[in-house]
Amino acid sequence: MRAVVCRKLGSVEALAVEEMPDPEPGVGEVVVEIDAAGVTYVDALIVSGRYQFPLPTPFVPGGEIAGRIRALGTGVAGLAVGDMVVAQCWSGGFAAALVLPATAVTPLPAGVAAAVGATILQSYSTAVYALTVRSPVVAGETVLVLGAGGGVGLAAVDVARTLGARVIAAASSADKREAARSAGASETIDTLTEDVKTRARALSGGGVDIVVDPVGGDLAEPALRALRFGGRYLVVGFAGGAIPHIPLNLVLLNSRTVLGVELGGVLPRDPATGARITQEVLDGVCTGRFHPVNPVVLPLDRAGDALGSLLGRRVTGKLALDPAR
């Protein structure tokens, strides 16, 4: 089978498509023939050697997939050859097929395209976990979303709007801000020309209730200052590159709360929560409650280009790979 192989951490452009043996299922496993593989910022960090949990090389990148079950191992119940499924995995997704534990796959609802299914698990699960578990949104609250044109940012805009919040979207380009408006943002902030703290406070009438921050870097402190007294700051990631250093007196003097949002760390400790959130995301998309963007789908040999675009923050929306192309 064809697969993208990372043989050395560093340059994402060095990735190449190679031929590998077709996988065979073991006990309790299934082989999924992959129709689409989501391309995420986490994938880019892993390949570039910048993720906090490095993978030993060589490996096949790709952490979320959608496809059709091709083979069942012994002891697998409740699934059948031909079933459409989705799954999150640390690696292996940028390939024609992948072997997974049967417990790791979830049926893909009819009517949800494979490319959409492969690009919503990480982003929407993170947003749902952040805004319903870590810091539940109350209808009528104001939520400031940083990096609002990216995958997690757009999902956070959509989920917050669905929960009844008013959303202010901060992004660095007109295309990204327009995408955030389409996802449900009421107002936008240009992070290149406007002061996030001043503008967010003006738009919210004195301070926002929640900040969702998948960016970090220089935007973190002004976003924290944009919170009202008692506001909540959700740390989701550092797509801006730098892990911010914030003065904790800004938290103390205004009784603010800073919360980490790392669903990947929850899944092995609490699989039931992960399964519930995955199903909530899929049900939300299937019923029209959530409105994910249609991803740009690229051939498998464009994996390096896709990851490079994510690292360069040149992507609006989502990207996917088609292993058949």
Beta strands, then each sheet from edge to edge (+ up, - down):
strand 1: 2-5
strand 2: 16-19
strand 3: 29-39
strand 4: 64-72
strand 5: 84-88
strand 6: 97-101
strand 7: 105-107
strand 8: 142-145
strand 9: 166-171
strand 10: 187-190
strand 11: 208-213
strand 12: 227-235
strand 13: 257-260
strand 14: 296-299
strand 15: 319-322
sheet 1: 1+ 2-
sheet 2: 6+ 3- 4+ 5- 7+
sheet 3: 6+ 3- 15+ 14+
sheet 4: 10+ 9+ 8+ 11+ 12+ 13+
end
